[in-house]
Amino acid sequence: MAKKNIWFFGDSTTYGHGLRYGFDYYDQFPKNRKPLWTKIVSDYFKSNPINFASCGASNEDIKFRLITQMSKMQEGDTVIIQPTYPTRINVFTNDGEYKPIHMAFGEDSLLEGRVSKEQIKSLKSFTKHFLIDNTDNFEIRDMVYFESIKLELELRGIRVITWNHEVMNEQIRKKMEWKTISEETNGEFDDYHIGFEAQEKFAKLLISEYEDGNTFINPDPDFYNDIELLSFDYHKPLEVMKKLFEHVGRRDICKDYNEIYLR
């Protein structure tokens, strides 16, 4: 029987930033190398890993990669989706490259010389006045988007696990004792992605939540005030799906829409 596939979509944490061949940490600390969490989860599901994650990916990019691969997914496959920061965006530079940018983190320097100063100014303004001021709303929108895809895939007999990027919050990392690359190298590398030691621990969290029936892994925001209240089954944002498009078209002002326009 052919081995099933497990598909990964997300940003640098799912890609394995710093922990793959070609990264300085991987190359210079060979004794620290351990299997990535994606490998451990793939082994758990006895599936062949296919990783479409990308460093710095925006949710727009993750959606694009996911949707374009859906036709290749088969019944019995597994899909792991990791939404990222909703404030990341993708832009086409003037030389034609499609580049992910997190303007809220000051990554506009990556665009210098590749777009005009006026374009950078516009992106900064958009980020400040629309993205940052509405981060929570964009977050919910993206979560509903990915959950909708999740439900569709599940109808096709595909197992789907979604985990929110907030799982990698600094408070949670410390609580779970997931050391970063910086901590593993005593500050030699200024990299706050989780390191090799944390890979198995994180994989065990995903597997444990899955075994408990939770396939939408999202930390309850109560942990911000008390880390001892940490749990990963906060699904309240998805309640918006129940009322999504409750009023379609102009039904809000035309009660006899069906009678007038669909006869």
KEMI-340732 format. One line per field, with one value per residue (C-alpha): residue number from 1; x, y, z. Coordinates in pm, 1 decimal. Layout:
BEGIN
pos <- NUM,...
xx <- X,...
yy <- Y,...
zz <- Z,...
REM end
This chain:
BEGIN
pos <- 1,2,3,4,5,6,7,8,9,10,11,12,13,14,15,16,17,18,19,20,21,22,23,24,25,26,27,28,29,30,31,32,33,34,35,36,37,38,39,40,41,42,43,44,45,46,47,48,49,50,51,52,53,54,55,56,57,58,59,60,61,62,63,64,65,66,67,68,69,70,71,72,73,74,75,76,77,78,79,80,81,82,83,84,85,86,87,88,89,90,91,92,93,94,95,96,97,98,99,100,101,102,103,104,105,106,107,108,109,110,111,112,113,114,115,116,117,118,119,120,121,122,123,124,125,126,127,128,129,130,131,132,133,134,135,136,137,138,139,140,141,142,143,144,145,146,147,148,149,150,151,152,153,154,155,156,157,158,159,160,161,162,163,164,165,166,167,168,169,170,171,172,173,174,175,176,177,178,179,180,181,182,183,184,185,186,187,188,189,190,191,192,193,194,195,196,197,198,199,200,201,202,203,204,205,206,207,208,209,210,211,212,213,214,215,216,217,218,219,220,221,222,223,224,225,226,227,228,229,230,231,232,233,234,235,236,237,238,239,240,241,242,243,244,245,246,247,248,249,250,251,252,253,254,255,256,257,258,259,260,261,262,263
xx <- 0.0,140.5,245.2,16.2,143.7,151.3,151.4,294.5,205.4,333.1,621.4,978.0,885.8,728.0,1006.9,1273.8,1456.0,1814.7,1784.6,1844.8,2150.7,2289.4,2201.4,2500.2,2364.8,2305.7,2648.2,2847.9,2681.2,2651.9,2638.2,2317.8,2124.9,1803.2,1495.5,1266.5,913.1,777.4,974.7,851.7,488.4,530.4,661.1,370.1,119.9,336.4,328.1,565.5,636.2,583.5,677.9,549.8,633.8,848.4,1050.9,874.2,557.5,243.7,-100.6,-173.0,123.3,32.4,-322.8,-187.1,45.2,-227.1,-499.6,-274.8,-185.3,-533.4,-604.3,-306.0,-420.3,-573.6,-807.9,-607.8,-349.3,-274.5,-242.5,-76.3,-157.4,20.9,-124.1,124.6,115.9,-174.0,38.4,269.2,196.4,329.5,426.0,558.6,883.3,963.9,1194.8,905.1,984.0,694.0,831.3,687.0,730.6,648.1,633.4,531.8,871.7,1060.5,1131.4,1078.7,1458.6,1430.0,1248.3,1494.3,1608.7,1347.1,1040.3,1005.1,1014.2,652.0,555.9,734.1,560.0,222.8,294.3,394.2,75.3,-140.1,32.0,-8.9,-365.3,-523.4,-323.7,-195.2,-515.5,-717.2,-480.0,-738.8,-995.1,-747.2,-641.9,-1000.4,-1055.4,-751.6,-843.1,-1191.6,-1038.1,-808.1,-1082.5,-1308.5,-1040.8,-990.8,-1360.1,-1359.5,-1054.1,-1204.2,-1511.9,-1271.9,-1133.8,-818.4,-696.2,-623.2,-453.2,-427.6,-209.7,-197.7,137.4,62.2,160.0,518.1,456.8,759.1,562.1,448.1,797.1,934.9,647.8,696.0,1077.0,1121.1,1470.3,1544.2,1848.8,1987.1,1953.0,2102.5,2411.8,2441.5,2364.3,2610.5,2320.7,2060.6,1778.1,1455.9,1315.3,1291.7,1607.0,1678.5,1606.0,1251.3,1156.7,1045.4,869.1,669.4,585.1,456.2,227.6,70.8,31.0,-111.8,-368.5,-462.1,-504.6,-730.8,-949.5,-826.6,-735.2,-756.1,-469.1,-509.2,-393.0,-651.9,-553.7,-595.4,-232.1,-126.3,-236.0,-163.6,52.8,-83.9,-415.4,-250.1,-457.1,-476.5,-847.3,-961.6,-1204.1,-1418.2,-1292.7,-1446.0,-1793.9,-1800.7,-1844.1,-2194.2,-2309.2,-2083.4,-2280.3,-2603.3,-2729.9,-2635.1,-2653.7,-2911.3,-3140.2,-3082.7,-3298.6,-3500.4,-3691.5,-3850.9,-3521.9,-3600.8,-3952.8,-3857.2,-3525.9,-3523.3,-3869.6
yy <- 0.0,336.0,570.3,868.9,1227.0,1486.1,1845.8,2137.9,2503.3,2794.6,3031.3,2991.8,2782.4,2518.8,2551.9,2493.0,2826.1,2788.8,2411.4,2309.7,2267.4,2604.9,2790.8,2889.8,2726.7,2395.7,2403.9,2513.3,2304.4,1953.5,1790.4,1979.0,1844.1,1657.6,1569.5,1861.5,1861.2,1815.6,1489.2,1365.5,1443.8,1281.9,964.3,967.4,970.5,728.3,972.2,1116.3,1486.2,1756.9,2097.1,2411.7,2644.6,2949.3,3184.0,3517.9,3394.6,3602.3,3449.6,3553.9,3346.7,3050.7,3055.4,3067.2,2770.5,2572.5,2632.4,2556.6,2217.9,2109.7,1922.3,1695.6,1596.4,1252.0,1084.3,967.2,1246.6,1483.5,1862.5,2080.2,2452.1,2724.9,3073.8,3352.0,3719.2,3894.2,4210.1,4049.8,4138.8,4046.3,4301.6,4286.8,4481.5,4685.3,4409.9,4162.1,3967.7,3869.0,3951.1,3899.7,4202.8,4266.0,4642.8,4648.7,4494.2,4751.8,4529.0,4818.1,4830.7,4511.0,4711.1,4997.0,5034.9,4787.4,5009.4,5385.6,5595.9,5688.8,5321.1,5250.9,5550.9,5418.4,5072.3,5222.1,5426.6,5125.2,4915.2,5180.6,5289.4,4964.1,4652.4,4741.2,4915.8,4611.0,4327.0,4129.9,4157.3,4046.0,3759.4,3637.2,3674.9,3460.3,3199.4,3168.8,3143.9,2857.7,2687.8,2696.9,2523.2,2278.2,2185.0,2135.0,1909.0,1706.9,1641.8,1481.3,1243.7,1446.0,1494.2,1861.2,2019.2,2397.3,2568.5,2941.9,3124.3,3259.6,2915.8,3044.1,3344.0,3415.8,3349.7,3012.9,2915.7,2981.7,2795.8,2493.7,2517.2,2541.9,2685.1,2916.9,2897.7,3195.8,3010.4,2690.6,2879.5,3105.5,3407.5,3330.3,3347.2,3617.3,3390.6,3344.0,3051.7,2736.1,2526.4,2156.6,2074.7,2209.4,2015.0,1695.5,1888.9,2091.8,1783.9,1613.0,1910.9,1889.5,1512.7,1533.1,1794.6,1583.9,1272.6,1472.8,1564.6,1922.2,1991.1,2370.9,2450.0,2806.5,2937.5,3093.4,3461.8,3428.9,3316.8,3679.2,3755.6,3419.0,3163.8,2890.4,2925.9,2820.3,2592.3,2547.1,2496.0,2857.5,2834.0,3140.1,3335.4,3067.6,3146.1,3421.8,3145.4,3076.7,3422.0,3462.9,3598.0,3576.5,3862.7,3794.0,4058.8,4324.2,4115.7,4360.1,4618.7,4394.7,4132.8,3985.4,3935.9,3581.6,3667.5,3981.0,3885.6,3507.6,3436.9
zz <- 0.0,-103.5,173.5,225.1,212.2,486.3,362.6,559.6,504.3,713.4,768.8,897.4,1202.7,980.3,723.6,988.0,984.7,1105.1,1131.3,771.9,554.0,450.5,770.5,984.4,1297.9,1121.7,958.4,1262.1,1533.6,1384.8,1729.7,1809.7,1513.1,1586.7,1377.6,1298.0,1438.6,1086.4,1055.3,1393.9,1308.6,964.9,1129.6,1375.1,1086.6,883.6,593.9,336.2,418.2,156.6,295.9,124.2,414.6,341.8,562.0,605.5,436.5,472.6,519.2,161.5,43.6,265.7,125.5,-229.3,-177.0,-2.4,-259.7,-557.2,-406.6,-298.6,-620.6,-551.6,-203.4,-170.5,73.4,373.5,344.9,631.5,608.5,873.8,840.6,1036.7,983.4,1052.7,1157.0,978.5,946.2,690.3,330.1,-13.4,-274.5,-627.3,-647.8,-955.3,-1076.1,-1068.8,-750.1,-523.6,-180.6,170.1,394.1,758.8,763.6,1130.5,1210.9,1007.3,709.2,467.3,436.4,230.1,-35.6,-67.5,-425.7,-543.4,-513.6,-506.3,-188.8,-255.0,-264.9,65.1,219.2,102.4,244.8,579.8,588.2,498.2,764.9,1032.9,962.5,845.8,938.9,1285.6,1391.1,1282.9,1364.5,1561.7,1284.0,1018.1,1245.9,1277.1,902.9,825.9,1085.8,937.1,590.0,689.8,890.2,583.7,377.0,663.8,661.7,284.8,298.3,581.9,365.9,118.5,380.9,449.8,805.7,883.4,1183.9,1212.8,1471.6,1534.0,1517.7,1867.3,1998.3,1954.0,2182.4,2405.1,2724.7,2594.7,2477.9,2826.1,2994.7,2767.7,2789.5,2415.1,2381.2,2092.2,1867.0,2056.4,2385.8,2246.6,2131.0,2437.1,2222.9,1944.5,1697.4,1742.1,1628.8,1822.5,1627.2,1834.6,1821.2,1783.2,2147.7,2119.8,1807.2,1980.7,2258.3,2008.3,1801.8,2117.7,2184.4,1837.7,1863.7,2215.4,2112.9,1810.0,2023.7,2255.2,1957.5,1912.6,1551.2,1578.1,1815.9,1938.0,2279.3,2510.4,2549.2,2928.7,2932.1,2879.4,3236.3,3394.5,3215.0,3441.0,3256.2,2930.2,2711.0,2335.7,2273.8,2232.7,1940.4,2010.9,1703.3,1480.7,1610.0,1349.5,1089.0,1219.1,1109.8,808.8,511.9,709.8,495.4,135.0,-133.7,-43.1,174.4,455.7,274.8,43.7,243.5,-68.4,-252.9,-367.2,-472.1,-666.2,-827.3,-851.3,-996.7
REM end
